[in-house]
């Protein structure tokens, strides 16, 4: 519970209001994610991609701050 309480503080959360043409990309190994409900009659397109490279052990300072 302590971990969830810390990780789900508003300063660590991002909510997205989808608009036509939006693309959202995230590094799955570095965050928790979920989706809200949606109209099952609406078309959803989901693509998965993977990147090869060295693991990141420390985030740059800018990545630690939520977007304005």
C-alpha angles and dihedrals in degrees: 000000000000091000093049092047090052098042095047098053111130091246089064098042131092123195121191127204103205122228129180110281096023119144121191123194127184139169101246095199092059102051149032116245142181138165130231125231120292139186105272089210090064119093115247123191118194125180126186124208134178131208125211119215147092118318118258112236099176130030120226112254091251091058091057092063120078116237116266 
